[in-house]
């Protein structure tokens, strides 16, 4: 039983929600209608909640890496490689999140520079 998943299994739910925004779901394909932001029954999840879910996924990945490292340090687990892999996965996930944030800030600043 592997304690740590691969990098691809960070948390697919934020990315799956983004895919639903880009490509319509089966319900919208069948009815031909899309949910508007103010429409009754519309999902109130947007980009902010997707980014929040990504932050929680990165935090969970780091907590998991810290737990595995603590088990190795206490002698409860002798697989040092799993600890190193978990710490690297958490580091890569955090770096990705920071880069996404930087790109968003740059995009916002570029939009603010546009003449009205």
C-alpha positions as CSV (number, residue, x, y, z in Angstrom):
1,X,0.0,0.0,0.0
2,X,1.6,3.3,-1.1
3,X,1.2,6.1,1.3
4,X,2.0,8.8,-1.3
5,X,0.2,9.1,-4.6
6,X,1.8,10.4,-7.7
7,X,2.1,14.0,-8.7
8,X,-0.9,13.6,-11.0
9,X,-3.1,12.8,-8.1
10,X,-2.6,16.1,-6.2
11,X,-6.3,16.8,-6.2
12,X,-8.2,16.5,-9.5
13,X,-11.4,18.2,-8.3
14,X,-10.3,21.8,-8.9
15,X,-9.2,20.9,-12.4
16,X,-12.3,18.9,-13.0
17,X,-14.4,21.9,-12.1
18,X,-12.4,24.0,-14.5
19,X,-13.1,21.5,-17.2
20,X,-16.8,21.7,-16.5
21,X,-16.6,25.4,-17.1
22,X,-14.8,25.0,-20.3
23,X,-16.7,22.1,-21.7
24,X,-20.4,21.6,-20.9
25,X,-21.5,18.7,-18.8
26,X,-23.9,16.0,-19.8
27,X,-26.9,17.9,-18.4
28,X,-26.1,21.0,-20.4
29,X,-25.6,18.9,-23.5
30,X,-29.0,17.2,-23.1
31,X,-31.0,20.3,-22.3
32,X,-29.1,22.8,-24.4
33,X,-29.1,25.3,-21.5
34,X,-26.3,26.6,-19.4
35,X,-26.6,27.9,-15.8
36,X,-26.2,31.6,-15.6
37,X,-24.6,33.2,-12.5
38,X,-27.9,34.8,-11.3
39,X,-30.2,31.9,-12.4
40,X,-32.0,29.9,-9.8
41,X,-30.3,26.5,-9.2
42,X,-27.0,27.8,-10.6
43,X,-23.8,26.6,-9.0
44,X,-22.3,29.3,-6.9
45,X,-18.7,28.0,-7.4
46,X,-16.4,30.1,-9.5
47,X,-12.8,30.7,-10.0
48,X,-12.3,31.8,-6.4
49,X,-13.6,28.6,-5.0
50,X,-11.5,26.6,-7.5
51,X,-8.4,28.5,-6.4
52,X,-9.4,28.0,-2.7
53,X,-9.7,24.2,-3.4
54,X,-6.3,24.2,-5.0
55,X,-4.8,26.0,-1.9
56,X,-6.5,23.3,0.4
57,X,-5.0,20.6,-1.9
58,X,-1.5,22.0,-1.5
59,X,-2.0,22.3,2.2
60,X,-3.1,18.7,2.5
61,X,-0.2,17.6,0.4
62,X,2.2,19.4,2.7
63,X,0.5,18.0,5.8
64,X,0.8,14.5,4.4
65,X,4.4,15.0,3.6
66,X,5.1,16.3,7.2
67,X,3.3,13.3,8.6
68,X,5.3,10.8,6.6
69,X,8.5,12.7,7.5
70,X,7.6,12.6,11.2
71,X,7.0,8.9,11.0
72,X,10.4,8.4,9.5
73,X,12.1,10.6,12.1
74,X,10.3,8.7,15.0
75,X,11.4,5.3,13.6
76,X,7.8,4.2,12.9
77,X,8.5,4.0,9.2
78,X,11.9,3.0,7.6
79,X,11.1,4.2,4.1
80,X,13.0,7.4,3.8
81,X,12.5,7.6,0.0
82,X,8.7,8.0,0.6
83,X,9.4,11.0,2.8
84,X,11.7,12.6,0.3
85,X,9.2,12.0,-2.5
86,X,6.3,13.4,-0.5
87,X,8.3,16.6,0.4
88,X,9.2,17.1,-3.3
89,X,5.6,16.6,-4.4
90,X,4.5,19.2,-1.8
91,X,7.2,21.6,-3.0
92,X,6.2,21.2,-6.6
93,X,2.6,21.7,-5.8
94,X,3.4,24.8,-3.8
95,X,5.6,26.2,-6.6
96,X,2.8,25.6,-9.1
97,X,0.3,27.4,-6.9
98,X,2.7,30.4,-6.5
99,X,3.2,30.6,-10.2
100,X,-0.5,30.5,-10.9
101,X,-0.9,33.3,-8.4
102,X,1.9,35.3,-10.0
103,X,0.3,35.0,-13.4
104,X,-3.1,36.1,-12.0
105,X,-1.5,39.2,-10.4
106,X,0.3,40.0,-13.6
107,X,-2.9,39.6,-15.7
108,X,-4.8,41.8,-13.3
109,X,-2.0,44.5,-13.4
110,X,-2.0,44.3,-17.2
111,X,-5.8,44.8,-17.3
112,X,-5.5,47.8,-15.0
113,X,-3.0,49.4,-17.4
114,X,-5.4,49.2,-20.3
115,X,-7.0,52.5,-21.3
116,X,-10.7,52.7,-20.7
